Amino acid sequence: MNDQTIVITPHDLPLHCSGPQNETWNGHPRVFLPIESNSSIECPYCGAVYHLEGEAKGHH
């Protein structure tokens, strides 16, 4: 489990994780994380915690 929090901005949306400290070849499957409904979310694969700074306005 990863205890590091990764801060993102609305510019980084839609948020996806494939392992924040992995290269493309050794990461887990890319998973999109619905952070817009909550300001923080944890990746179910690697445990990376993401925190959204700012408001996701009109983003699909």
C-alpha beads as a LAMMPS data file, in Angstrom:
LAMMPS data file: protein, C-alpha beads

60 atoms
59 bonds

1 atom types
1 bond types

-500.0 500.0 xlo xhi
-500.0 500.0 ylo yhi
-500.0 500.0 zlo zhi

Masses

1 110.0

Atoms # bond

1 1 1 0.000 0.000 0.000
2 1 1 1.310 3.426 -0.967
3 1 1 1.003 6.214 1.611
4 1 1 2.127 9.048 -0.699
5 1 1 -0.532 11.545 -1.779
6 1 1 -0.333 12.776 -5.366
7 1 1 -1.804 16.249 -5.865
8 1 1 -3.534 16.857 -9.190
9 1 1 -5.339 19.842 -10.723
10 1 1 -8.432 20.037 -12.960
11 1 1 -6.001 20.168 -15.901
12 1 1 -5.045 16.524 -15.126
13 1 1 -8.616 15.243 -15.580
14 1 1 -9.840 12.717 -16.474
15 1 1 -7.652 11.020 -13.887
16 1 1 -6.174 7.631 -14.607
17 1 1 -3.541 5.547 -12.855
18 1 1 -1.235 2.888 -14.240
19 1 1 1.109 2.913 -11.281
20 1 1 2.585 6.345 -10.475
21 1 1 6.152 5.085 -9.997
22 1 1 6.131 2.460 -12.739
23 1 1 7.266 2.589 -16.322
24 1 1 4.718 1.774 -19.028
25 1 1 5.920 -1.806 -19.301
26 1 1 5.640 -2.735 -15.611
27 1 1 2.605 -0.783 -14.435
28 1 1 -0.800 -2.182 -13.586
29 1 1 -3.712 -1.875 -16.052
30 1 1 -4.787 1.735 -16.617
31 1 1 -7.799 2.501 -14.461
32 1 1 -9.797 5.735 -14.625
33 1 1 -10.593 7.171 -11.201
34 1 1 -13.761 9.269 -10.680
35 1 1 -12.221 11.911 -8.416
36 1 1 -14.713 14.636 -9.420
37 1 1 -17.351 13.472 -6.900
38 1 1 -14.854 13.517 -4.033
39 1 1 -11.624 15.478 -3.713
40 1 1 -9.562 12.357 -2.931
41 1 1 -9.471 8.805 -4.253
42 1 1 -7.290 5.719 -3.860
43 1 1 -6.270 3.499 -6.764
44 1 1 -7.650 -0.016 -6.201
45 1 1 -4.575 -1.601 -7.832
46 1 1 -1.561 0.104 -6.262
47 1 1 -3.033 2.141 -3.398
48 1 1 -1.806 5.488 -4.744
49 1 1 -3.854 8.302 -3.212
50 1 1 -4.797 11.240 -5.434
51 1 1 -6.034 14.607 -4.156
52 1 1 -7.723 17.149 -6.426
53 1 1 -6.780 20.786 -5.803
54 1 1 -9.292 23.148 -7.314
55 1 1 -12.734 22.524 -8.739
56 1 1 -13.446 20.340 -11.749
57 1 1 -15.738 22.745 -13.612
58 1 1 -17.642 21.403 -16.585
59 1 1 -15.301 18.484 -17.138
60 1 1 -16.698 15.319 -18.698

Bonds

1 1 1 2
2 1 2 3
3 1 3 4
4 1 4 5
5 1 5 6
6 1 6 7
7 1 7 8
8 1 8 9
9 1 9 10
10 1 10 11
11 1 11 12
12 1 12 13
13 1 13 14
14 1 14 15
15 1 15 16
16 1 16 17
17 1 17 18
18 1 18 19
19 1 19 20
20 1 20 21
21 1 21 22
22 1 22 23
23 1 23 24
24 1 24 25
25 1 25 26
26 1 26 27
27 1 27 28
28 1 28 29
29 1 29 30
30 1 30 31
31 1 31 32
32 1 32 33
33 1 33 34
34 1 34 35
35 1 35 36
36 1 36 37
37 1 37 38
38 1 38 39
39 1 39 40
40 1 40 41
41 1 41 42
42 1 42 43
43 1 43 44
44 1 44 45
45 1 45 46
46 1 46 47
47 1 47 48
48 1 48 49
49 1 49 50
50 1 50 51
51 1 51 52
52 1 52 53
53 1 53 54
54 1 54 55
55 1 55 56
56 1 56 57
57 1 57 58
58 1 58 59
59 1 59 60
